[in-house]
Amino acid sequence: MKKSLALLLLAAWLLTSCGSTAQPGETDEAPDTDVAQTEAETEKEGYDYTGIDYGGHNFQIINMDNIYSMHTLITREEINGEVLNDALYTRNAFVEENMNIKITELVTPADNYFAPLLDTIRTAVTAGDNTYDMAFVPPTMGADVLTGSYLHNLKDIGCIDLSSPWYNQSYNDTLTVYGTLPAGMSSASIMLYDSFWVLFFNEDMITDRGMEMPYDLVREGKWTFDKLHEYCLTAASLGGDESYAWNKDGSAVYGMSIKDDSPYKFMVGLGAAMVKNENGEIRMTADTEAFSNALDTCVELLSFADGAAYLGANSDMDADKGGYIYAFTAERALFLTAEVCKSQNFRELEFTYGLLPFPKNDETQQNYTTSAYNNAFVFGFPVSCSDVEMSAKIMDAISYESMVQVVPEYIDSVVEHKGLRNEESVEMLEIAMQNTHIDIGLTFGFGKDLHSAINGEVKNKTGSGASLIAAQKTAIETGIASLAESWGK
């Protein structure tokens, strides 16, 4: 059981890495065998450490402490019996021994968002400080670091093969524009796994209301926004309350609990995006009919007055304020939009819950599309590092050993055993991971205002969506042109 479940999601990682566009259900039988063979071959061959001896080099990483229940740290001080901790410790010790290095982290605090992390990177590079060999960067918050010549272009580093399965090719291809990949995603950090946005749902409420479990709808490609809306309206009930306004002592039940940045996640699920990478160049797509239609759908179906949706407070578990996660855990919402890592808050729940991908626009849409947290850390090498080839080779080994030693343990012990409660939900997570969306408009810093405006329009329903898009068109196109010029188009 343990190995098969781990392989199931490792299959999804490999499929995502290769940019798979398989229909849900088409890959239900094949991945276990294919990936089991791939992993067996990889384990048999192992990483090639022949001739590598870095003379005790201290490989120092700029990183940040864990945030939002997501795992960010690379190092562990000792074996303590906790499965993930021990897997990370063992991985590092193995790489250290085989490369004759020491892996250390400068861990910046998470109590001031990402500022200390980013300031450390900027200061080190500006000062020409070669202390640090690698840095983890939150893409959206660190857009200026990605675009401001602080990091080496990964496409110029010849000693590593970015097509290897321990790199997420789909993610890295999306970030590669105008011949430049300033930072990338690999299996070295499991933060990306933590960050996938999904729909949690209360299985007991489904049963009590005589509704069909939605798992087969997903498998058959029929899990659409309209179908989700039907479920939400069926679940919604005032329960004697005067309105659907939050009251911690009230009885109102909502179809779905969301937070303020959830609407754009639904738009992504419907196939919309502000900008897209087309053959290595960025094109604005917020001014298309498809984007406008997706916005109109979200404004209409994420309805608050009838209880179909509840816009919860960002203070996750605050009962007084109506935290969006609290509403779900208190059994006052059928669905919850949240990252996978939030399942760690559900261990004491008495009801049975499941997981689903975000819905499609209609049955003709080929894939379910899942948003990842846009600040899930990518790795990069500061231009001030002492030896970028050595740094890249060490990171390559850490990523390989993580794929083999850490990711399966994370999936089995952290996700499946402690978070998700049934194999169907693990299958749904696999489907959700097969087509991951990374918003490069946010990553490169010229889509933040439109992103906020879109979420605000779904919340306030002013009917001004078209004008909001038009107002940001020039700014986005200017940002695209500036990046293209900077990176030598």
Disulfide bonds with the S-S distance in Angstrom:
none
